[in-house]
Amino acid sequence: MLTAKVTSKGQITIPRQVRAKLGVRPGEGIGFEEKDGRCCRGKAIQ
C-alpha cells in the first residue's frame, strides 16, 4: 500500500506510481470516493 501525509494546509502529494497509473498531470484534479469512513477509490478528473 502506498501512503501520503496530510500537511498542515490539508494538502497531500499523490505518489508518483498512482499519478502515472491514473494519467494525472499537473493542474488536473482527482476525485475521491468515500465508503464506510474509508477512501476506497480515486480517479482522474479531466
Buried (B, 14 or more C-beta within 10 A) or exposed (E): EEEEEEEEEEEEEBEEEEBEEBEBEEEEEBEEEEEEEEEEEBEBEE
